Structure formats: C-alpha cells, structure tokens
Amino acid sequence: MISLDSPGYFSMLDQFFSSDALLHWVPIVGYPGLCAIVLLEMGLIVGCCLPGDSLLFTVGILASRGVFEMSIVIPLLIITAVIGYMMSYAIGYYLGAWLSGRPDRWYFKEEYLTRTEAFYAHYGIHSLFLGRFIPIIRSFIPVTAGMVRMPYGRYMLCNIGGAIVWVTSLCGLGYLLGSQIPSIDRYLLPIIGVIIGISVLPVIIRWWQARRQ
C-alpha cells in the first residue's frame, strides 16, 4: 500500500495529472467531476496537490474540440471556486477562534496569527486575488484569511473577482490556443508555468520595492 508521504504516491499523482492523462479522464468525469475536483482543491487543504491550473487549461482545450460547452463549464467552475473559498474561510475562521488564546503548541503559536495579520495588511487584496494562480498557495490563502478575521465583504469581493479571472482566463486561453494549434496539449505544462510566473510577478515586485524602502 502506498502511503500519502511516500515518493510512490507523488509519482502516481504526477502520472495521473500529466497532460496526456488529463485529456483522457477529464471528458470521462464530465461537469460533476470537474466541480468536485475544483471544490476539493479550493475548499479543503488536503486538496492542495490537485492541478487546478492544468485542469482549467485542459477544459478549455477540450471545449475547443466540442467536449464541453464554454457557456456551461465557465459559470459552473466560477461558482464552485467561490463556494470552495467560502468553505476554506469558514474552516480558518473557526479554527482560528479555537486556537486563539490557547497555550502555544509545536504546531501552532500565537505569533503565527500576528505575522499572517501583518501579511494581509500589506498584501491583502493582491495575495488573495493572485493567489488563485499559485498552486498549493491558493489552498491555504482563504484558510489564513479566515484565521485573521479578514472582513468578509472585502474577502468575498476578492473571492468572486479572483474566481472569475482564474476560470475565464485559463479556460479561455485553453480554448483559444486549442482552436488554433492542434498539438497545443504537448506544451501544457510550460504554458501553465508561464501563466504562474506572470501572476506572481506583481507580488514579487511589490515585495522587492517594500524591501528597498
């Protein structure tokens, strides 16, 4: 049996979520399966290893081939992504309420909340909005926002805006390139890497400017 922390487990994930594998099983799971995967990645920390960017880009490619309807899949995934972040915020909110004021433990210290609060005060909107494009980080940002009690109205504004941009940009790019370049699926991972790099760049620039000041 392969344990969750063994090299074999992550090797299995890499094979299952490779570009060829995605193009094979994504049409099989259909709309319900897509929503379940996005909800798991956005709504639960345990789903942080799931390939949200690659999945959305693949959905766009398959939509260009008539497998999915863009008018259906985009609204569905936007709503699912928003709900997932609402779940994660609630988890962080109640987890933070339980941990706050308790004696420090090896897995949690009060200073963690203080540092995260300072981080959101400085990068708040940018970290939530752009965090959608950063694998693993996107699963932890909403939990942290709930823990530091980010104002819910402001959080939901970033949540909805980020979900719209994340889903439409990746699905739209996949659709556009898929309809123009028949073999685009061969370059799936490099394209996703470029998208992530461009998304993170503004945060890096702002961090560098703050360091210089």
C-alpha positions as CSV (number, residue, x, y, z in Angstrom):
1,M,0.0,0.0,0.0
2,I,1.3,3.5,-0.9
3,S,1.3,6.0,1.9
4,L,0.5,9.7,1.4
5,D,4.0,10.8,2.2
6,S,5.9,8.2,0.1
7,P,7.6,9.0,-3.2
8,G,5.4,6.5,-5.0
9,Y,2.3,8.4,-4.0
10,F,3.5,11.6,-5.6
11,S,4.8,9.7,-8.7
12,M,1.3,8.3,-9.1
13,L,-0.2,11.8,-8.8
14,D,2.3,13.1,-11.5
15,Q,1.2,10.3,-13.9
16,F,-2.5,10.8,-13.2
17,F,-2.4,14.5,-13.7
18,S,0.0,14.6,-16.7
19,S,-1.2,16.3,-19.8
20,D,-2.0,13.1,-21.6
21,A,-3.8,11.7,-18.6
22,L,-5.9,14.9,-18.2
23,L,-7.0,14.8,-21.8
24,H,-8.1,11.2,-21.3
25,W,-10.0,11.2,-18.0
26,V,-11.4,14.8,-17.8
27,P,-14.0,14.0,-20.5
28,I,-15.0,10.9,-18.6
29,V,-15.7,12.7,-15.3
30,G,-17.7,15.4,-17.0
31,Y,-19.1,18.5,-15.4
32,P,-19.8,16.9,-11.9
33,G,-16.2,15.6,-11.7
34,L,-14.7,18.9,-12.7
35,C,-16.7,20.7,-10.0
36,A,-15.8,18.1,-7.4
37,I,-12.0,18.5,-8.1
38,V,-12.2,22.3,-8.0
39,L,-14.2,22.2,-4.8
40,L,-11.8,19.8,-3.2
41,E,-8.8,22.0,-4.1
42,M,-10.4,25.3,-3.1
43,G,-12.4,24.1,-0.1
44,L,-10.1,21.7,1.7
45,I,-6.4,21.9,2.4
46,V,-6.0,18.2,1.7
47,G,-6.8,19.0,-2.0
48,C,-3.8,21.4,-2.3
49,C,-1.9,18.9,-4.6
50,L,-4.6,18.9,-7.2
51,P,-3.8,20.5,-10.6
52,G,-6.3,23.4,-10.8
53,D,-4.4,25.4,-13.5
54,S,-3.7,22.4,-15.7
55,L,-7.3,21.2,-15.3
56,L,-8.9,24.5,-16.4
57,F,-6.5,24.9,-19.3
58,T,-7.3,21.3,-20.4
59,V,-11.0,22.1,-20.1
60,G,-10.6,25.0,-22.5
61,I,-8.7,22.8,-25.0
62,L,-11.5,20.1,-24.8
63,A,-14.2,22.8,-25.2
64,S,-12.5,23.9,-28.4
65,R,-13.0,20.3,-29.6
66,G,-16.6,20.2,-28.6
67,V,-16.3,18.1,-25.5
68,F,-17.5,20.8,-23.1
69,E,-19.7,23.9,-23.6
70,M,-17.9,27.1,-22.5
71,S,-21.3,28.7,-21.7
72,I,-21.9,25.9,-19.1
73,V,-18.5,25.0,-17.8
74,I,-17.2,28.5,-17.0
75,P,-20.2,29.6,-14.8
76,L,-20.2,26.2,-13.1
77,L,-16.5,26.4,-12.2
78,I,-16.7,30.0,-11.1
79,I,-19.5,29.2,-8.7
80,T,-17.7,26.1,-7.5
81,A,-14.4,28.1,-6.9
82,V,-16.3,30.8,-5.0
83,I,-18.0,28.2,-2.8
84,G,-14.7,26.4,-2.2
85,Y,-13.1,29.6,-0.9
86,M,-16.2,30.3,1.3
87,M,-15.7,26.8,2.9
88,S,-12.0,27.4,3.4
89,Y,-12.7,30.8,5.0
90,A,-15.1,29.2,7.4
91,I,-12.6,26.5,8.3
92,G,-10.0,29.1,9.0
93,Y,-12.4,31.3,10.9
94,Y,-13.5,28.6,13.3
95,L,-10.0,27.0,13.6
96,G,-8.6,30.4,14.4
97,A,-11.2,31.0,17.1
98,W,-10.4,27.7,18.7
99,L,-6.6,28.3,18.6
100,S,-6.5,31.9,19.6
101,G,-5.6,32.4,23.2
102,R,-4.7,28.8,23.7
103,P,-1.2,27.8,25.0
104,D,1.4,27.6,22.3
105,R,2.0,24.2,20.8
106,W,4.6,22.8,18.4
107,Y,2.1,23.0,15.6
108,F,0.7,26.5,16.4
109,K,2.0,29.7,18.0
110,E,0.1,32.9,18.6
111,E,2.7,34.8,16.6
112,Y,1.7,32.9,13.5
113,L,-1.6,34.8,13.6
114,T,0.1,38.0,14.2
115,R,2.5,37.6,11.3
116,T,-0.3,36.5,9.0
117,E,-2.3,39.5,10.0
118,A,0.6,41.8,9.1
119,F,1.0,40.0,5.8
120,Y,-2.6,40.6,4.8
121,A,-2.5,44.2,6.0
122,H,0.4,44.7,3.5
123,Y,-0.5,42.4,0.6
124,G,-4.2,41.5,1.3
125,I,-6.1,42.0,-1.9
126,H,-3.1,41.1,-4.1
127,S,-2.4,37.9,-2.2
128,L,-6.0,36.7,-2.4
129,F,-6.5,37.8,-6.0
130,L,-3.3,36.5,-7.5
131,G,-3.1,33.5,-5.1
132,R,-5.6,31.7,-7.3
133,F,-2.9,31.2,-9.8
134,I,-0.3,29.8,-7.4
135,P,-0.5,26.0,-6.8
136,I,-0.7,24.9,-3.2
137,I,-0.8,28.6,-2.0
138,R,-4.3,29.0,-3.3
139,S,-5.5,26.3,-1.0
140,F,-4.0,28.0,2.1
141,I,-4.8,31.7,1.5
142,P,-8.5,31.5,2.3
143,V,-7.9,29.5,5.4
144,T,-5.4,32.1,6.6
145,A,-7.8,34.9,5.7
146,G,-10.5,33.3,8.0
147,M,-8.0,32.8,10.8
148,V,-7.0,36.5,10.9
149,R,-10.7,37.6,10.5
150,M,-10.4,39.4,7.3
151,P,-13.6,41.5,6.8
152,Y,-16.0,39.1,5.0
153,G,-17.3,41.7,2.5
154,R,-13.8,42.5,1.3
155,Y,-12.9,38.8,1.3
156,M,-15.9,37.9,-0.9
157,L,-15.1,40.7,-3.3
158,C,-11.6,39.3,-3.8
159,N,-13.0,35.7,-3.8
160,I,-15.5,36.4,-6.6
161,G,-13.2,38.6,-8.6
162,G,-10.3,36.1,-8.4
163,A,-12.6,33.2,-9.3
164,I,-13.9,34.9,-12.4
165,V,-10.4,35.9,-13.6
166,W,-8.9,32.5,-12.8
167,V,-11.5,30.4,-14.5
168,T,-12.2,32.6,-17.5
169,S,-8.5,33.3,-18.3
170,L,-7.3,29.7,-18.1
171,C,-10.3,28.1,-19.8
172,G,-10.4,30.9,-22.4
173,L,-6.7,30.6,-23.1
174,G,-7.0,26.9,-23.5
175,Y,-10.0,27.3,-25.8
176,L,-8.2,30.0,-27.9
177,L,-4.9,28.1,-28.3
178,G,-6.7,24.7,-28.7
179,S,-8.7,26.0,-31.6
180,Q,-5.6,27.5,-33.3
181,I,-2.9,24.9,-32.5
182,P,-4.0,21.3,-32.8
183,S,-1.0,20.0,-30.9
184,I,-1.2,22.5,-28.0
185,D,-1.6,19.8,-25.4
186,R,2.1,18.9,-25.8
187,Y,3.0,22.3,-24.4
188,L,0.5,22.2,-21.5
189,L,3.0,22.3,-18.6
190,P,5.3,25.1,-20.0
191,I,2.3,27.3,-20.7
192,I,1.0,26.8,-17.2
193,G,4.4,27.7,-15.8
194,V,4.5,30.9,-17.8
195,I,1.0,31.8,-16.5
196,I,2.0,31.2,-12.9
197,G,5.2,33.3,-13.4
198,I,3.3,36.2,-14.8
199,S,0.8,36.0,-12.0
200,V,3.4,36.0,-9.2
201,L,5.5,38.8,-10.8
202,P,3.4,41.8,-9.4
203,V,3.7,40.4,-5.8
204,I,7.4,39.9,-6.2
205,I,7.9,43.4,-7.5
206,R,5.9,44.9,-4.6
207,W,7.8,42.8,-2.1
208,W,11.1,44.0,-3.6
209,Q,10.0,47.6,-3.5
210,A,9.0,47.3,0.1
211,R,12.4,45.8,0.9
212,R,14.2,48.7,-0.7
213,Q,12.2,51.2,1.2
